[in-house]
Amino acid sequence: MTRIEPIEVTCPNCGSQGVYQNHASANVTLDPELKDRVMDGSLFVYDCPNCGESLNVVTRCLYHDMTKQLLLQLDPDAEDDRELRSVLDTITESGVNLGFTNAGYEVRLVSSLNDLREKILIADDDLDDRIVEIVKIYAGVFASEEKEGPEFDDVRYMGLEDEGIAVGLFSDGTYLCSAMIPMAMYEDLSEKHPFDSRTGDDFIVDYGWAYEEMGLGKEG
C-alpha cells in the first residue's frame, strides 16, 4: 500500500512554514502514476504555497512494484541496511508476510534518487542489477584507458539499445557522454558470476559491492 506522512518544511526563499506530503511508501502497482512521479522527480518536490518556490525534499521512501517484484528502500541517511531489515521484520510481524526475500523479490537499499531511478530502469529491462554493476566497472575501466577520454566520477545505466547496454559517464552530476557495452559481455559476466536468484542478503548492490564481487577487495 501507499503511505503518506506529512513533514513540516521551511521555505528557503520566503521562510514560511508548510507541510510536505512525504510518500513513506509508494506502491506503483496499486498507484501507477507514482512511478512517473518518481522518475521525473516530482514526487519529491514541495511547492511553497506562499511564494511558489520549489524545494527538493528527498527523504525515506519504500518503492514497491508488485508486478516486477521489486522493493527499493530510498534512504539518504542510511549508513547500512539495518533500517531496511527492520522494515522487513515489521512488515512480517504485522501479519502481512509477503515473503519478500524468499519469493523472488529483488530487495535493495539506495541512498539517492538517481540510484532509485537506475534500479527501476534496470528492472524494467529485465536485467540483473548485480551484473549491471559489474558491467559499469568494466565500462569505467574502458573509458579510463581512452587517451583523450573524459574525466568522469560516475557511471550510470542508461538503458538497452540495439547494440547492447548503454551507460552514461557523469562528472559532478553532469552528463558527459555515453558508451555502449555489447550484450555478449553481460551474458559472459552472468556466467562468470552466477547467482541462484535475485534474492539474498545483498541489499546494497552498488559500485563497492561489484568491486568486491570481482575479487578486487574493498573499494578505495
Secondary structure by P-SEA (a helix, b strand, c coil): cbbbbbbbbbccccbbbbbbbccccccccccaaaaaaaaacccccccccccbbbbbbbcbbbbbbccccbbbbbbcccccaaaaaaaaaaaaaaccccccccccccccccccaaaaaaaaaaaaacccaaaaaaaaaaaaaaaaacccccccccccccccccccbbbbbbccccccbbbbbbaaaaaaaaaaccccccccccccccaaaaaaaacccccc
